[in-house]
Amino acid sequence: MRDTSPEQTRWDTHKETKMPRPNKILEPTKTYNLNIKVEDYDKLSYIAQKESNIHGIQVSVADLMRESIEVYLDAYEESQQNA
């Protein structure tokens, strides 16, 4: 028997209207769990919200992290070429 309690009905409605997560990475990916300080996450969340408002597109904390990793890897590769 299906649960039709107000709690369950509200949850079902939420599930039906939830938008799918867009695929922003068009290459093979790997999932990695990361623990960071709450203070750092809160700062990144604030920056992501500001960037979303400025550019008119959704920018997530994960987007900022991925961009930072790319910048780090580019700098590392450049330093290895110059060594």
DRENROKE-290889 format. One record per atom (N, C-alpha, C): residue in three letters; y, z, x; residue number from 1; atom name. Coordinates in Angstrom, 1 decimal, always signed. Atoms other than C-alpha are relative to their C-alpha. Layout:
<vokes>
> ala  Y  Z  X  NUM  CA
...
</vokes>
This chain:
<vokes>
> met  -1.2  +0.0  +0.8  1  N
> met  +0.0  +0.0  +0.0  1  CA
> met  +1.2  +0.0  +0.9  1  C
> arg  -1.2  +0.2  -0.8  2  N
> arg  +3.4  -1.0  +1.4  2  CA
> arg  +0.9  +1.2  -0.3  2  C
> asp  -1.0  -1.1  +0.1  3  N
> asp  +5.9  +1.8  +2.1  3  CA
> asp  +1.3  -0.5  -0.5  3  C
> thr  -1.2  +0.4  +0.5  4  N
> thr  +8.9  +1.3  -0.1  4  CA
> thr  +1.1  +1.1  +0.0  4  C
> ser  -0.9  -1.1  -0.1  5  N
> ser  +10.7  +4.5  +0.8  5  CA
> ser  +1.4  -0.5  +0.5  5  C
> pro  -1.3  +0.4  -0.4  6  N
> pro  +14.5  +4.2  +1.4  6  CA
> pro  +0.0  -0.2  +1.5  6  C
> glu  +0.0  +0.2  -1.5  7  N
> glu  +13.9  +4.7  +5.2  7  CA
> glu  -0.7  -1.3  +0.4  7  C
> gln  +0.7  +1.2  -0.4  8  N
> gln  +11.3  +2.0  +5.4  8  CA
> gln  +0.7  -1.3  -0.5  8  C
> thr  -0.7  +1.2  +0.5  9  N
> thr  +13.2  -0.5  +3.2  9  CA
> thr  +1.2  -0.3  +0.9  9  C
> arg  -1.2  +0.2  -0.8  10  N
> arg  +16.3  +0.0  +5.3  10  CA
> arg  -0.4  -0.6  +1.3  10  C
> trp  +0.5  +0.5  -1.3  11  N
> trp  +14.3  -0.6  +8.5  11  CA
> trp  -0.5  -1.5  -0.2  11  C
> asp  +0.5  +1.3  +0.2  12  N
> asp  +12.6  -3.7  +7.0  12  CA
> asp  +1.2  -1.0  -0.1  12  C
> thr  -1.1  +0.8  +0.1  13  N
> thr  +16.0  -5.1  +6.1  13  CA
> thr  +0.7  -0.3  +1.3  13  C
> his  -0.6  +0.1  -1.3  14  N
> his  +17.3  -4.5  +9.6  14  CA
> his  -0.8  -1.0  +0.8  14  C
> lys  +0.9  +0.9  -0.8  15  N
> lys  +14.3  -6.3  +11.1  15  CA
> lys  +0.2  -1.5  -0.4  15  C
> glu  -0.2  +1.3  +0.5  16  N
> glu  +14.9  -9.3  +8.9  16  CA
> glu  +1.3  -0.7  +0.4  16  C
> thr  -1.3  +0.5  -0.3  17  N
> thr  +18.6  -9.7  +9.8  17  CA
> thr  +0.3  +0.1  +1.5  17  C
> lys  -0.3  -0.1  -1.4  18  N
> lys  +18.3  -9.0  +13.5  18  CA
> lys  -0.1  -1.3  +0.7  18  C
> met  +0.0  +1.2  -0.7  19  N
> met  +19.2  -11.9  +15.7  19  CA
> met  -0.9  +0.0  +1.2  19  C
> pro  +0.8  +0.0  -1.2  20  N
> pro  +16.8  -13.0  +18.4  20  CA
> pro  +0.8  +0.0  +1.3  20  C
> arg  -0.7  -0.1  -1.3  21  N
> arg  +17.7  -12.4  +22.0  21  CA
> arg  +0.1  -1.4  +0.6  21  C
> pro  +0.0  +1.4  -0.5  22  N
> pro  +19.0  -15.7  +23.5  22  CA
> pro  -0.6  +0.0  +1.4  22  C
> asn  +0.6  +0.1  -1.4  23  N
> asn  +17.2  -17.0  +26.6  23  CA
> asn  +1.1  -0.5  +0.9  23  C
> lys  -1.1  +0.3  -0.9  24  N
> lys  +19.9  -17.0  +29.3  24  CA
> lys  -0.5  -0.5  +1.3  24  C
> ile  +0.5  +0.4  -1.3  25  N
> ile  +17.6  -17.7  +32.2  25  CA
> ile  -1.0  -1.1  -0.3  25  C
> leu  +0.8  +1.2  +0.3  26  N
> leu  +16.2  -21.2  +32.2  26  CA
> leu  -1.0  -0.3  +1.1  26  C
> glu  +1.0  +0.1  -1.0  27  N
> glu  +13.7  -20.5  +35.0  27  CA
> glu  -1.0  +1.0  -0.2  27  C
> pro  +1.0  -1.1  +0.2  28  N
> pro  +10.6  -18.4  +35.4  28  CA
> pro  +0.6  +1.3  +0.4  28  C
> thr  -0.6  -1.3  -0.2  29  N
> thr  +11.4  -14.7  +35.3  29  CA
> thr  -1.0  +1.0  +0.3  29  C
> lys  +0.8  -1.2  -0.2  30  N
> lys  +10.0  -11.4  +36.2  30  CA
> lys  +0.7  +1.2  -0.5  30  C
> thr  -0.6  -1.2  +0.6  31  N
> thr  +10.7  -8.1  +34.4  31  CA
> thr  -0.1  +1.1  +1.0  31  C
> tyr  +0.0  -1.1  -0.9  32  N
> tyr  +11.7  -5.2  +36.5  32  CA
> tyr  +0.8  +1.2  -0.6  32  C
> asn  -0.7  -1.1  +0.5  33  N
> asn  +12.6  -1.7  +35.3  33  CA
> asn  +0.8  +0.7  +1.1  33  C
> leu  -0.9  -0.5  -1.0  34  N
> leu  +15.5  -0.1  +37.0  34  CA
> leu  +0.6  +1.3  -0.5  34  C
> asn  -0.7  -1.2  +0.3  35  N
> asn  +16.8  +3.5  +37.0  35  CA
> asn  +1.3  +0.0  +0.7  35  C
> ile  -1.3  -0.2  -0.6  36  N
> ile  +20.5  +3.9  +37.6  36  CA
> ile  +0.7  +1.2  -0.6  36  C
> lys  -0.8  -1.2  +0.5  37  N
> lys  +23.0  +6.7  +37.2  37  CA
> lys  +0.7  -0.4  -1.4  37  C
> val  -0.6  +0.2  +1.3  38  N
> val  +24.3  +7.0  +33.6  38  CA
> val  +1.5  -0.4  +0.2  38  C
> glu  -1.4  +0.3  -0.2  39  N
> glu  +27.9  +6.9  +35.0  39  CA
> glu  +0.1  -1.5  +0.4  39  C
> asp  -0.1  +1.4  -0.4  40  N
> asp  +27.2  +3.5  +36.7  40  CA
> asp  -0.3  -0.9  -1.2  40  C
> tyr  +0.3  +0.8  +1.1  41  N
> tyr  +25.6  +2.1  +33.6  41  CA
> tyr  +1.2  +0.0  -1.0  41  C
> asp  -1.2  -0.1  +0.9  42  N
> asp  +28.6  +3.3  +31.5  42  CA
> asp  +1.1  -0.9  +0.5  42  C
> lys  -1.1  +0.9  -0.6  43  N
> lys  +31.0  +1.5  +33.9  43  CA
> lys  -0.4  -1.4  -0.2  43  C
> leu  +0.5  +1.4  +0.2  44  N
> leu  +28.9  -1.7  +33.7  44  CA
> leu  +0.2  -0.4  -1.5  44  C
> ser  -0.1  +0.3  +1.4  45  N
> ser  +28.8  -1.5  +29.9  45  CA
> ser  +1.5  -0.2  -0.4  45  C
> tyr  -1.4  +0.1  +0.3  46  N
> tyr  +32.6  -1.1  +29.8  46  CA
> tyr  +0.5  -1.4  +0.5  46  C
> ile  -0.3  +1.2  -0.6  47  N
> ile  +33.0  -4.1  +32.1  47  CA
> ile  -0.6  -1.2  -0.8  47  C
> ala  +0.7  +1.0  +0.8  48  N
> ala  +30.5  -6.2  +30.1  48  CA
> ala  +0.8  -0.2  -1.3  48  C
> gln  -0.8  +0.2  +1.2  49  N
> gln  +32.5  -5.5  +26.9  49  CA
> gln  +1.3  -0.7  +0.2  49  C
> lys  -1.3  +0.7  -0.3  50  N
> lys  +35.8  -6.5  +28.5  50  CA
> lys  -0.2  -1.4  +0.3  50  C
> glu  +0.2  +1.4  -0.4  51  N
> glu  +34.3  -9.7  +29.9  51  CA
> glu  -0.4  -0.8  -1.3  51  C
> ser  +0.3  +0.7  +1.3  52  N
> ser  +32.8  -10.5  +26.4  52  CA
> ser  +1.2  -0.3  -0.8  52  C
> asn  -1.2  +0.2  +0.8  53  N
> asn  +36.2  -10.1  +24.8  53  CA
> asn  +0.9  -1.1  +0.7  53  C
> ile  -0.8  +1.0  -0.8  54  N
> ile  +38.0  -12.1  +27.6  54  CA
> ile  -0.5  -1.4  -0.2  54  C
> his  +0.5  +1.3  -0.1  55  N
> his  +35.6  -15.0  +27.6  55  CA
> his  -0.6  -0.5  -1.4  55  C
> gly  +0.5  +0.4  +1.3  56  N
> gly  +34.5  -15.0  +23.9  56  CA
> gly  -1.4  -0.3  -0.1  56  C
> ile  +1.5  +0.1  +0.1  57  N
> ile  +30.8  -14.9  +24.7  57  CA
> ile  -0.6  +1.3  +0.3  57  C
> gln  +0.6  -1.3  -0.3  58  N
> gln  +28.4  -12.0  +24.9  58  CA
> gln  -0.4  +0.1  +1.4  58  C
> val  +0.4  -0.3  -1.4  59  N
> val  +28.1  -10.6  +28.4  59  CA
> val  -0.6  +1.4  -0.1  59  C
> ser  +0.8  -1.3  +0.0  60  N
> ser  +25.5  -7.9  +28.9  60  CA
> ser  +0.0  +0.7  +1.3  60  C
> val  +0.1  -0.7  -1.2  61  N
> val  +25.0  -5.3  +31.5  61  CA
> val  -1.0  -0.7  +0.9  61  C
> ala  +1.0  +0.8  -0.8  62  N
> ala  +21.9  -7.3  +32.6  62  CA
> ala  +0.6  -1.3  +0.6  62  C
> asp  -0.7  +1.2  -0.5  63  N
> asp  +24.2  -10.4  +33.0  63  CA
> asp  +0.7  +0.4  +1.3  63  C
> leu  -0.8  -0.5  -1.2  64  N
> leu  +26.4  -8.4  +35.4  64  CA
> leu  -0.9  +0.3  +1.2  64  C
> met  +0.9  -0.3  -1.0  65  N
> met  +23.4  -7.2  +37.3  65  CA
> met  -0.6  -1.2  +0.7  65  C
> arg  +0.5  +1.3  -0.6  66  N
> arg  +21.9  -10.7  +37.7  66  CA
> arg  +1.0  -0.7  +0.8  66  C
> glu  -1.1  +0.7  -0.8  67  N
> glu  +25.2  -12.1  +38.9  67  CA
> glu  +0.2  +0.8  +1.3  67  C
> ser  -0.1  -0.8  -1.2  68  N
> ser  +25.5  -9.2  +41.4  68  CA
> ser  -1.1  -0.3  +1.0  68  C
> ile  +1.2  +0.3  -0.8  69  N
> ile  +22.0  -10.0  +42.7  69  CA
> ile  +0.2  -1.3  +0.7  69  C
> glu  -0.3  +1.4  -0.5  70  N
> glu  +22.9  -13.7  +43.1  70  CA
> glu  +1.0  +0.1  +1.1  70  C
> val  -1.0  -0.1  -1.1  71  N
> val  +26.0  -12.8  +45.1  71  CA
> val  -0.5  +0.7  +1.2  71  C
> tyr  +0.6  -0.7  -1.1  72  N
> tyr  +24.1  -10.4  +47.3  72  CA
> tyr  -0.9  -0.9  +0.8  72  C
> leu  +1.0  +0.9  -0.7  73  N
> leu  +21.3  -12.9  +48.0  73  CA
> leu  +0.7  -1.2  +0.7  73  C
> asp  -0.8  +1.1  -0.7  74  N
> asp  +23.9  -15.7  +48.8  74  CA
> asp  +0.6  +0.5  +1.3  74  C
> ala  -0.6  -0.6  -1.2  75  N
> ala  +25.7  -13.4  +51.2  75  CA
> ala  -1.1  +0.3  +1.1  75  C
> tyr  +1.1  -0.2  -0.9  76  N
> tyr  +22.4  -12.4  +52.8  76  CA
> tyr  -0.5  -1.2  +0.7  76  C
> glu  +0.5  +1.3  -0.5  77  N
> glu  +21.2  -16.0  +53.2  77  CA
> glu  +1.0  -0.5  +1.0  77  C
> glu  -1.1  +0.5  -0.8  78  N
> glu  +24.6  -16.9  +54.7  78  CA
> glu  +0.0  +0.8  +1.4  78  C
> ser  +0.0  -0.8  -1.2  79  N
> ser  +24.4  -14.0  +57.2  79  CA
> ser  -1.2  -0.3  +0.9  79  C
> gln  +1.2  +0.4  -0.8  80  N
> gln  +20.9  -15.1  +58.3  80  CA
> gln  +0.2  -1.3  +0.6  80  C
> gln  -0.3  +1.3  -0.6  81  N
> gln  +22.1  -18.6  +58.9  81  CA
> gln  +0.9  +0.1  +1.2  81  C
> asn  -1.0  -0.2  -1.1  82  N
> asn  +24.9  -17.4  +61.1  82  CA
> asn  -0.4  +0.9  +1.1  82  C
> ala  +0.5  -0.9  -1.1  83  N
> ala  +22.8  -15.0  +63.1  83  CA
> ala  -0.6  -0.7  +1.1  83  C
</vokes>
